[in-house]
Amino acid sequence: MSLRPIRARSQTTEADGRSRDRSAPPPPEPLPVAVVDDHTHLDIADAQDRSVADLLALAAEAGVPRAVQIGCDLAAARWTRELLDAQEPGPDGVLPLLGGVALHPNEAARLDAAGLDAAMTEVEGLLAHPRMRVVGETGLDHFRTPPEGRAAQEESFRRHVDLAKRTGLALQIHDRDAHDDVLRVLREEGAPAVTVFHCFSGDVAMARVVAEAGWYCSFAGVLTFGNAQDLREACAVVPRELLLVETDAPFLTPHPYRGRPNASYLLPHTVRTMADLRGDDLAELCSALTANAERAYGSWS
């Protein structure tokens, strides 16, 4: 596999000007049963600029042999399709990656009507690849986009919902500080058969609304943070058959390595936290998470 990440994360600094520790965390104890990383961005490099092959090998050793690679702007979407063609079987003989592409809501807010038309045409073409199984991530972001850009976000979101329904692919939703509006659009448009709230960030009440609709909640490393009590309580009420888990790597690195580069091999920290707070047997939860991912996206074989 010759492809390398197409962009690097910038070096971050603390308020006093000191560089933050960006070294790669050590591998955790492997999971007893393999799980799927529901959402990762291999197109974005970490501080060590490790190759995709290196990251996939580390993940497989940790019990995370399969992942969904998400490209959420046109450059990343094109790269994702190239990666799907270039990937090689993992140690179990199965190709490790499925893909998803879309326009991130913050990307959509930067486009005019003509730009959105052209971008959506290209996204739809890229989704024709047989290992593309996800329209995403799309949705609404009221944290980074000011009010004047939200109409464009919503138009893009509606078009992605339609695309997922027309193609029969799963929809992965980005929802940041926009819970009510995301739910409104899904009600107005009608959600696709498989709808996933990527990096679920709602509370117990929202988790119950999502579960009642039969949509999946995918939890990331934020679940391990000490200040995430509302999220922990939400995770505890989601039916096991609607649970997914992800890294959103290289972002949202789980405790105790928050702020350092994330990657799929660190997913066991989040899975173990999920099992502890739900009172689930770890191996049984891992099996359920894998079954849910395959039901949502199809087989990796």
Residue pairs with C-beta under 8 A, 6 or more apart in sequence:
1 51
1 52
1 53
1 56
1 83
1 86
1 87
1 88
2 86
3 52
3 79
3 82
3 83
3 86
4 45
4 49
4 51
4 52
5 42
5 43
5 44
5 45
5 49
5 52
6 43
6 44
6 75
6 76
6 79
7 43
7 44
7 45
8 44
8 45
8 47
8 49
9 44
9 45
9 46
9 47
9 250
9 261
11 19
11 20
11 22
11 47
12 19
12 20
12 22
12 259
13 19
13 20
14 20
20 259
21 259
21 260
22 46
22 47
22 260
22 261
23 47
23 48
23 260
23 261
24 46
24 47
24 48
24 50
24 260
24 261
24 263
25 253
25 257
25 260
25 261
25 266
27 58
27 61
27 62
27 265
28 62
28 265
28 266
28 268
28 269
29 268
30 61
30 62
30 63
30 268
31 62
31 63
31 64
31 267
31 268
31 271
31 282
31 286
32 63
32 282
32 283
32 286
33 63
33 283
33 286
33 287
33 290
34 63
34 64
34 65
34 66
34 286
34 290
35 63
35 64
35 245
35 267
35 271
35 286
35 289
35 290
35 293
36 64
36 66
36 67
36 68
36 244
36 245
36 289
36 290
36 293
36 294
36 300
37 59
37 64
37 66
37 67
37 68
37 245
37 246
37 247
37 249
37 264
37 267
38 67
38 68
38 196
38 198
38 218
38 244
38 245
38 246
38 293
39 68
39 70
39 136
39 137
39 172
39 198
39 199
39 218
39 220
39 246
39 247
39 248
40 67
40 68
40 69
40 70
40 246
40 247
40 248
40 249
40 263
40 264
41 69
41 70
41 71
41 72
41 76
41 248
41 249
41 250
41 251
42 52
42 55
42 67
42 69
42 83
42 97
42 249
43 69
43 71
43 75
43 76
43 79
43 80
43 83
44 76
44 250
45 250
46 249
46 250
46 261
46 262
46 263
47 261
48 261
50 263
52 83
53 88
55 263
55 264
55 265
56 67
56 87
56 90
56 96
56 97
56 264
58 263
58 264
58 265
59 65
59 67
59 96
59 263
59 264
59 265
59 267
60 90
60 91
60 92
60 96
61 265
62 264
62 265
62 266
62 267
62 268
63 268
63 286
64 264
64 265
64 267
64 268
65 90
65 91
65 92
65 94
65 96
66 90
66 94
66 96
66 97
66 98
66 293
66 300
67 96
67 97
67 98
67 264
68 97
68 98
68 99
68 100
68 133
68 134
68 246
68 293
68 297
69 80
69 83
69 84
69 97
69 98
69 99
69 100
70 76
70 80
70 99
70 100
70 101
70 102
70 134
70 136
70 137
70 172
71 77
71 78
71 79
71 80
71 81
71 99
71 100
71 101
72 101
72 102
72 103
72 104
72 107
72 136
72 137
72 174
73 103
73 104
73 107
74 103
74 119
74 122
74 123
76 101
77 101
77 102
77 122
77 123
77 126
78 126
80 99
80 100
80 101
80 126
80 132
81 99
81 101
81 126
81 129
81 132
83 97
83 99
84 97
84 98
84 99
84 129
84 131
84 132
85 129
87 95
87 96
87 97
88 95
89 95
89 96
90 96
94 300
94 301
95 131
95 300
95 301
96 300
97 131
97 300
98 131
98 132
98 133
98 134
98 297
98 298
98 300
99 129
99 131
99 132
99 133
99 134
100 132
100 133
100 134
100 135
100 136
100 137
100 169
100 170
100 172
101 123
101 126
101 127
101 132
101 134
101 135
101 136
102 123
102 134
102 135
102 136
102 137
102 138
102 160
102 172
103 111
103 116
103 119
103 120
103 123
103 138
103 156
103 160
104 137
104 138
104 141
104 174
105 138
105 139
105 140
105 141
105 145
105 153
105 156
105 157
105 174
106 141
106 144
106 145
106 153
108 116
108 119
108 138
108 152
108 153
108 155
108 156
108 157
109 145
109 149
109 150
109 152
109 153
109 156
110 149
111 119
111 152
111 156
116 152
116 155
116 156
116 159
120 156
120 159
120 160
120 163
123 135
123 163
124 163
124 167
126 132
127 135
127 163
127 167
127 169
132 169
133 169
133 170
133 297
133 298
134 169
134 170
134 171
134 172
134 196
134 297
135 160
135 163
135 164
135 167
135 169
135 170
135 171
135 172
135 192
136 160
136 170
136 171
136 172
136 173
136 174
136 196
136 198
137 172
137 173
137 174
137 198
138 156
138 157
138 160
138 161
138 171
138 172
138 173
138 174
139 153
139 157
139 173
139 174
139 175
139 176
139 178
139 182
140 150
140 153
140 154
140 157
140 174
140 175
140 176
140 178
140 181
140 182
140 185
141 153
141 174
141 175
141 176
141 177
141 178
142 150
142 176
142 177
142 178
142 181
143 176
143 177
144 176
145 153
150 181
154 181
154 185
157 182
157 185
158 185
158 189
160 171
161 171
161 185
161 186
161 189
161 190
161 191
161 192
162 189
163 169
164 170
164 171
164 192
165 190
165 192
165 193
168 193
169 192
169 194
170 192
170 194
170 195
170 196
170 296
170 297
171 191
171 192
171 194
171 195
171 196
172 196
172 198
172 218
173 182
173 195
173 196
173 197
173 198
174 198
174 199
175 182
175 197
175 200
175 201
175 202
176 201
179 201
179 202
179 206
183 206
183 209
186 195
186 213
191 213
191 215
194 216
194 296
194 297
195 213
195 215
195 216
196 215
196 216
196 217
196 218
196 244
196 296
197 210
197 215
197 216
197 217
197 218
198 218
198 246
198 248
199 218
199 219
199 220
199 222
199 246
199 248
199 252
200 207
200 210
200 217
200 218
200 219
200 231
200 234
200 235
201 222
201 231
202 210
202 234
203 230
203 231
203 233
203 234
204 230
204 233
204 234
204 237
206 234
207 217
207 234
207 235
207 237
207 238
208 237
210 216
210 217
210 238
210 242
211 217
211 237
211 238
211 239
211 242
214 242
215 242
216 242
216 243
216 244
216 292
216 296
217 234
217 235
217 238
217 242
217 243
217 244
218 243
218 244
218 245
218 246
219 231
219 235
219 243
219 244
219 245
219 246
219 270
219 274
220 245
220 246
220 247
220 248
220 252
220 270
221 247
221 248
221 252
221 253
221 254
221 255
221 258
221 262
221 266
221 269
221 270
222 228
222 231
222 252
223 231
223 232
223 235
223 254
223 270
223 273
223 274
223 277
224 254
224 255
224 269
224 270
224 273
225 255
225 258
226 255
232 277
235 243
235 274
235 277
235 278
236 277
236 278
240 278
240 280
240 285
240 288
241 288
241 292
242 292
243 274
243 285
243 288
243 289
243 292
244 289
244 292
244 293
244 296
245 267
245 270
245 271
245 274
245 289
246 267
247 262
247 263
247 264
247 266
247 267
247 270
248 262
249 261
249 262
249 263
249 264
249 266
250 261
250 262
250 263
251 262
252 262
253 259
253 260
253 261
253 262
253 266
254 262
254 266
254 269
254 270
254 273
255 269
257 266
257 269
271 282
271 285
271 286
271 289
272 282
274 280
274 285
275 281
275 282
275 285
278 285
294 300
